[in-house]
């Protein structure tokens, strides 16, 4: 019915931006059928426009010209899985297929959880799964995907051999996609195309009888997905993913996935780099196309995020580690000169300054007209955001280097004595928890739990209402890294050089990734990746569900600050005096 073309988007004359142009030729003689075909094509375009997932191509445009309709889509560099299977010299490695299967479960879970109505893909098969240049899966061809309403029936549609029995009867539910995924994985593991076999005959072709390299655990997962009765399959894509993750842990595949695909290292070129006069140890902030970042040359810099061009700099009398915060067209940040500085984002001119009795490494937070930050003077300061006048100060028992967490009219922060405090907005202590060593890490919250790391080599989960420990996870060494949360995973770095992923529900390790030196940087989550710097001088990009390395960028000195990511661009500072912008 048509073709897919590789094309160049000429709206961007100074760069080569490739797109995929999907063409549908409508030669139906019946005008009603012809109109229906166009409507179905537009339905695919409208459906894609509502989706935002790394494993689904973005749609840029669609249009119809005469009998031809076109979709303009994100271009995927790579091969479809059917071609990968056909071109392989023998069977594909189990570790690799588990990695792809986990990713496909994730994207199906996203579609099935789509609001307001679930989306059933209805055509999961190897030719609709692209493997991109990073080795990740991209789901393509949403031509027959549709929203699901309970009790609704339709015509039989799909691909023979991959479609489950109920889909032949016009009944497609999320469990139909589970079956089709099982069929696609059976094909990938055995190299036996189900389109050439009798329907629903997978039990007659046991995976391990064809491919003895496959574990019995993985075979059992595929067999469950391929059950004839929908109620005997996995109840959801996430349940199937959990089963695959258990297989990966049991067989050791989880630790091997990272090394199963070539990873770009060292040769990654930044989009731009800006050189300061001294080390950059802190984290940048992006606001309205501008990057703000502090430096140990005592300056706060304002750079154009698009090209790294210098805009202005503001001089303090001390090094700046505190991450800038932008509010109401002003930049707020602390300095080793013991002051909180507030300057205009446009001009870099001072608006007001607040003095403390100690150096400020803590990054400010704003809520309800107050700005909160800690100081080496052992006080947590609450200051009026407009006037710069002190509202209250809370005296801790030691210097405060952590940045406060402000949530639900509460302020949470740690101190170098190991004390972790919870205050209300009036500065009244609600509870206090004591770790064995300093808490420099800044906390995060999810639900009723507050999570924070400590130099006592422990990641803590505390009840947000009363501070009681819910669980503790033992790290290899102490941590000053601030944790990050995505889904039910929490990520943190430690001085032993590992980035850890822990299940927040069970406190069990999901994976750990080894760098070449200690981690002072805090992880940043963007889409399905985690970005984290290391004192070894590299910025690492990992797939956050498996810990697989996607790429790393090597600067010339330690990266102690944290990266930020916006619109597929990563911004990070290094102690090699540079700010870098990289493709995510």
N, C-alpha and C positions, 0 to 999 in steps of 0.2 A: 504493500500500500504506500510505500514511500522510502525515504532514505534519511540518513543522518550525516550532516556535513561538518567538517571542521572549518571554522571561519574566524576572521579577525574583526573585533569590534573597533570600528573607525571613529567612535566617539572619543577614543583615547589615542590621538595621533602620535604622542611622544613615547608610548610604550606599546609592546605587543601583547594585547589582551585577547587570548583565544576563547572562543565560545563554541558550543555545539548547537547546530541548527537542525532541528528535527522537522522534516517535511512530510506532510501527509497529502497524497494525491487523491482527490475525491472524484471518481469517474462513475459513480452510481447513476444509472439512467433515471431512476424514480426520484422525483424532486423531494418527496417526503423522506426517503432514505438518505438522500444527499444532505438534507437539512439536519437529520439526526446525527449523521457522521460529524458535521461541523460542530453541533452542540456537544457531542462527546469529546471532541478535541478541545473545545473551550472549557469543558468540565475538568479535563486533565490540567489545563493551565491554571484554572482557578483553585484547584486542589493543591497544586504545587506551591501556589502563592501563599497558602496558609501554613506551610511547613517550614520549620527552621531546625535542621539537624545536620551535623557534620557529614553523615552518611547518606544524605539526600541532596542531589544537585539543586543549586539555587536557580530559580527562573528569573530571567531578565525582561522578557517581552514575549508577546504572541500576536500574530496577525494572520489575515486571510487575503490572498490575492488570486482572483479568478477561482480555479478549482483546486488551488494549492493552499494549505494551511501550514503555518510554521510556529514552532516553539523555539525561543532562544534561551539556551540553558548554559549553566556552568560547564566548562569543558573538563573532562576527567582524563588525565594522563594515565594510561595503563591498558590492561587487557580484561576482557570479561572472563569469568571463572571457567566457562565451558572451554574457551581457548587455552587457558592455563592447564586444565585437565588433559586436553588433547595433546598439547605440546610437551607435557611432562615426560621425562624419561623414567618410566616406572610410576609407582604410587607416590602421591604427595605425602609429606611428613605429617604424622598425627598432630604434633604440636602446632603446626601451621593451620591445619583445618580447625582445631579447637579455637585458636585465636580468631579466625574468621567467623566461626559459629557464634562465639560470644558477642562479637560486634553485630552480627545479624539479629541476634536476640534483642540487643539493645535498641536497634532501629525499629524492630517490630513492636517492642514494648512502647516506644514513643508513638507509633502510629495507632496502636490499639488504645492508648490513653489519650488520644487527640480529643480536644474539646471544641464544640459541644458534642460531637458524635465520633465514636471510634472509626478508624479507617482500616479497611481490610485490603491488603495488597492484592491477593487473589492470583498472583502469578509468580511466586517465588521459584526460581529455577536458575541454574548456573549462568545462562546467557543474560540474565537480568541483574547479575551481581558483577560489578566492575571491581578489579583490584588495582588501586592507583599506584603511583610511583613510590609511595611510602609503605606499600604493602597493606593498606587498609581497604575495607570494603566500602563501596558506594552502591546504593540500590537505585537502579534506573528503570525507566519505562513504567510510568504510572497510568498507562492508557486504560486499564480495566480496573484500577483500584476504585473503591467506592466507600462512601460512608455507610455504617451499619446501623440499621434499625431492627429491633427485636421483632421477629415474626415476619419479616419481609422476605419474599422470595423473588428470584429473578431467573433469567435464562442461564443455562449451563455455559460457563465461560471460564477459561483457564487453559492450561496445557496438559494434554493427556499424559499420564504417567506420573506427573507431579501433583495433580489435583486430587484431593481426598474424595471418598465416596459421596459425601453430602453435597459437594460442589457440583457433581454431575446432576444432582436433583435441584440445582439452583439455590442451595442453602449454603451461604458462605458466612462463617463467623470467625472470630479471632483464632479459634482452634483449627480452622482450615489452613491458616498460614503456618501453624505449628507443624502440621502434616507435610506441607509443601517444603518447609525448611528441612525436615527430616529426610524427605526424598532427595533434595538437592545435596545434602551432606552424604547420603548413601551413595549417590552418583560420584561425588568427589573422592570418597574413600575406596570405592570398588572399581571406578572407571567403567561401570556398566550403566548405559543410558536407559532409564526407565521407560522412555518413549518406544523402545524396541522390545519391551517385555510386556506380558499380560498385565492389565491394571491390578493394583493392590496385591502384587505378588512378591513383595519385598521379603516376606518370611521364608520364601523358597530360595532366597539368595542371601544367606547369612553373611554379614560383613567379614567376620573372621575366617570363614571358609574360603573367601576370595582373597582377602588381604590379611595375612597372619601377623602383620606388624601392628595391628590395631589392638588396643587394650580392650578387655572384656567390659570395663567400666564405660568406655565411650560407646561401644556397641549397644550396651543396655540403654543409654540415653537416646540413641537414634531409634532403637526399637520402640521405646515408649512414645516418641513423637509420631511414629508411623502406625500406631494402633488404629484399627478399622473404626471402632466406636470413638467418637470425640471425647466422651467422658473418661476414657481410659488413657488419654494423652495427658501431657502436662497441662495444668489448668491455665497457665499464662506463659508468655514469652519470658518473663522474669523468673518464673519457676524453672524453666528449661535452662536459662542462663546460670542460675544457682547450681543446678545439677552439673553443668559443664565446668563451672569453677571448681566444684568438688572433685571432678575427674582430674582437672589440671593440677590441683594440689596433691592429689593422691599419686598421680603418675610422675610428678615432677615437671610437668609441662609448663607450669606457670613461670618457673625460673628459666626455662629454656626459650620461651617465646621471645624474650628480649634479644636473643642472639640468632634467631632463625631467619631474620630478614636483614639484608645489608642496610646500614644506617649511615646517612651523611654526617660526617664529623670533620671539623677543621676547615673544610673548604667553603663553608657558608659565608656569604658576603653580606655585610649589613647594607640596608637601603641608604643609610647615612650614619655618620659618626661625628660627634662634636667633641672637641678637646677642651677641657678645663685646665686650670693651673695647678691642681692638686688632686688628691684621691676623692673619689665619690664612694661613700660608704652607705648612703641612704637610698630611699625609694622615690621615684618620680611621681608626679601627679599630672594628669592630662585634663585640660578644661578648655572647651571651645577652640580646639585646634592648636592649643599651646601646651608645651611641656614645661613644668616648673620642677626644679631639682636643686638641692643644696650640695655644697662641695666643701672640702677641707681647706680651700683657699679663702674661706670665710664669706663666699658669695652665694646668693640664691640666683639661679639663672632662669631666664625665660627664653624658650626656643620655639621655633615654628615646628609643629609636629610633622608636617608634610615633608620638609626638606632639611630640618635641623639648623636652619639659619638663626643666628643670634638676634634676639630682640632687645633685651636689656638685662642688666644684672644689678643686684642690690647688695651692698657691702654691710656685713656685720663685723663684730670684733671677736668672733670665734668660729670654729668649725661647725658645720651644719649636718647633722644626721637625721634629725626630725623630718618626717615626711610632710611636705606642704599640704595644706587643706584650703580649698577655695570655697568661699561663701560670700554671696552678695557682692561679687566683683572685687573681693579682696582676698589676698593670700595670707594665711596664718601659719607660722612655723616657729619652732624654738631653735636656740643656738647655744653653743658653749659659752657665749658671753652673758649667760644667765637671764636672757630676755626672751619674751614672746614678741615676735615682730608681726605687724599687720601692715601690708603694703598693697597698693592698687595693682590689680592684674594688668591694667592698660599701660600705666606709666612707670611702675616700679617705685613710685614715691611713697614715703611712709605715711600711714594713716594714724596709727597710735602704737605705743610700745608699753609692754607690761614687764616690770622687773621682779625677779625672784632672787633668792639667796644662793642658788646653786645652778650648775649647768643643766641645760634642758636637752635630753635625748628623746624624751617621750614625744609622740606625735599627737597633736591636738584633735579633739573630737567636739562636735557641736550638736547641741540638742536643746530645744525649748529656750532659745535666746541665751544660752550659756555655752562657754567654751571650756572644756575640761582637759587638763594635761598634768603630768607629773614632773617633778624636778628633783635634782640631786639634793635639794634642801630638805628632803623627806616629806614635802607637802604635796597633796593633790589639790590643785588650784581650780576653782570655779570662777570664771570671769564673765562679766557682761559683754556679749559679743559686739555691741554697738559702741559702748563707751570705754571699754578697757578697765573698768573698775572692778575690784575684787568683790565677789558675792560672798564666798566663804572659802576657807582652807581646811583641809583635813590632814592632821599630822599623823603620818605613818611612823614606823619604828626604824626606818632605814631609807636610803635613797630610792627613788622611783625612776626606773629606766623603761618600764613597760608602758605601752600606750593604753589608755583606758578603753574599755568596752562600754558603750552607753546603749542600753536596751531596756524597754519596758519601765521607764522612769527609774532605772537603777544604773549605777556606775560600778564597774568591776575592774580591778587593777591589782598587779602584783608588786612586791618590793624586794629589795636585795637580801633581806633577812629570811626570805621564804614565805613571808605572810602574803595571803591573798585576801583582799578586802571586797566587800559589797556594801555600797552606800546608797541611800536614797538621794533624790535631787536636792534635799536640804543639807546634805553633808552628814547625815546621821548614819552611824555604823549599824548595819542590819545583821551581818555575820562576818566571821573571819576564819579562814582555813590556814593551817600551817604546814608547809612543805619542809623538807629537810635542808634544802639549799635555796639559793636565789631564784626568784621568778622574774626573769627579764622578758620572757615570752609574753605576747599580748593574747588575750583570751578571745574565743569565738563562742557563739551560743547557737544551739539548735533545740527547739522545743523547750523542755524544762531543764536542759543540761548545759553547763558551762564547761568548756574544754580549754586547758592551758598546760603548757610544758614547763619543766623546771630543770635547773642545773643538777638536781638530785637524780637525773636520768629517768624521770617518770613523766608520762603523759597522763593527766588527771581528767576524769569526768566528775563534775561536782553538781549537786542539786542546786539549781539557780535560786531557790527560795530559802534554803537553810544552810547551804555549804557542805552538806554531808557528802562524802565520797560515794559515787555510784560504782565506779571501777577505776583501776589503775593499770596502765600498760607500761612495762619496763622497757626502756630504750637501752641501747648499748652504752651510751654515754650521755652527759648532760645536754640540754637543749636551750638555746636562746631564740630558736625559730618559733614563729607564731603559726599555729595550725590553721589549716583551711579545710572546709567541708564541701563535699559534693555527693549527692544521693545519700547513701548510708555509709560513706567512707570519710575518714578524717586523715589528713596528710600532715606530716611534720618532719623536719630535718633535725639531725643531731650531730654532736661533735665527733662521733665515730665515722662520719662520712656517709651515712645512709639516709635516704629519704624513705620514710615508713608510710605504709597505708594500713589503717586499722579499721575494722568493722565497728561502727559506733554502737551497734546493738549488742554485740557479743564481746567486745574488747579483744578479739582475736586478730592476729596479723593476717592481712590479705596478701601483701607482698612487701619486699624491701628492695631498694635499688642502691647499689654501691657507687659512690663517686670517689675521687682520688684524694680528697681532703675533707675537713670538717664542713658542716653546713651551718652557716649563720643566717643565710637568706631564708625568707619565708615563702612557702609554695603559693603559686597563683593558679587558679583554675580558669580555663577558658574553653568553652565547648566540651570536648571529651579529652582534653589534654591538661597536664599539669606542667608548669614552668617553674624552675627553681635554680638558683645560682649556687656555686660552691667556691670554697676558698682555693680549689684547684684551678680557678680562673675560667671555668666553663659554665655556660647556661644550658641546662638540660630541659628537653621537651620529652615528656613521657605520656603514653596512653594511660589515663588514670585508673582504668579498671583492671589492667593487667600489669602495669609497671614496665611495659615494653618501651625501650628507648626509640623515639622517632628521629630525633636529631640532637646534636649539641653544637653550640657555638663557643669557640675558644677565644677569650680575650687574653690580654697579656699580663693580667694580675688578678688577684682575688675578687670575686663578686660576693659582697656581703649584704648588699641591699636586695630588695625584692623586685622582680619585674612587674610591669603592668601590661595588660593586653587590651587593645581596643580595635575593632574593625579589622581583625586579622593581622595587626601589627603589634609586635612586642617591643617595649621600651625598657631599657635596663642600663644602670650605671655600673662602672667598674673602678676598682682602685688603680687601674692603668690610666686614670684621669679622663676617660671617655664616657660619653653617653651614646648608646647604640640604639638604632631602630632596625628590627629584623622582621621578615615575613614569619607569621605564626605557623 
